[in-house]
Amino acid sequence: MFLPCHRNQRHRPRTSECRRASSDALKTCYDRLVAVLTISSCLLFATTTDAAERIRYKNANGKEVEIVGEAIVTAQDGGQMILTDDGHMLIVQPETVISRETTTEPFTPVDDAEISRRLLEILPDGFAIYRTKNYVIAHNTNEAYVRWVGSLFESLHRGFHSYFKNQGMTLSQPRFPLVALVFANRQSFDQYAKAELGDAGGSVIGYYNLETNRMTTFNVPNPERNVATIIHEATHQLAYNTGLQTRFADNPMWFSEGLAVFFESPNFNNPNGWKGIGWVNTVNLARFRRFQLSRPQDSLITLFSDDLRFRNEATAENAYAEAWAMTYFLIRTKRKEYFQYLRELSESKPLVQLDRRERIEMFQRIFDTDLPSLDRQFLLYMAKVK
């Protein structure tokens, strides 16, 4: 199949576990698609239609599967990226298709009741559904804990919409139910995550999955890390479901992760453990200070031009810290340009990736600066942050 081709959503050691969980989840899902597809010069992006497609095909295990959805991208050989009625994004290879028909029925996403039914069908025994105004939470934990998680989600949901409205951004309503899987403990989380993340599942504590559009976590014993992870991954989910970001588009990880860390800072003066958006992230500020002791001169080039630092065990923690610091600096000092940059990113197409030079040129054009000048301003500003 022909398609050119990002977090993990998501997604090691706990020093940067919840951050790196995001990068793994986002990038693992993206790379899984890249591995399946062949680069081509011709992509056909679907125009919006009311009709749904019904496709019957054989999955990787040879099992016949029927899905209802809409084509997002079609390649020259007929392979497609399909958005299903429960929010999954799947690649259907032409040679696996048994039948395909365009129905006379409109494409209609499933509702909370149907997604709840489907979740309970695939999850292990002992799971229940807890619904809030905006979320469907499948869990095998106790009611008090899932209520607390639900209240965190709703606090973020209100804050997220209010924040971007105040920046002049128009958010779309999610087309699909916002789904979270909340496990009672590390063991049950690991058993589930292994199927999605492989061996990396045992070293993360939460992730947002770009393919399934779901976030997954468990009751983490460390309260600060627990709150940070829940807010971080739920921020990814909201960004990809309200039109701020496009799933499987070229979303630079410094931006995606920097935004999520900007939102996540716990505040235990509030009963829920989280008060609002944009507080100084003390954990990542301390990491950035340590990183500055050995920070290379080309740090911004490597931060902006590709995502390699986020995916390298030795450099990921510093990359997340610098992504937060850069996001904090830009929003505080170059707010207009930052949100213009976000607007342009939100228009990106799935599976179309900028190269290193194009990423930097886009940044410099919107912020009207060169990187050496920006770096000097950045370091001077961050030196005063406490």
Summary of the structure (lengths in Angstrom):
residues: 386
radius of gyration: 20.5
end to end distance: 51.1
largest distance: 62.8
contacts: 1332
relative contact order: 0.14
helix: 48%
strand: 18%
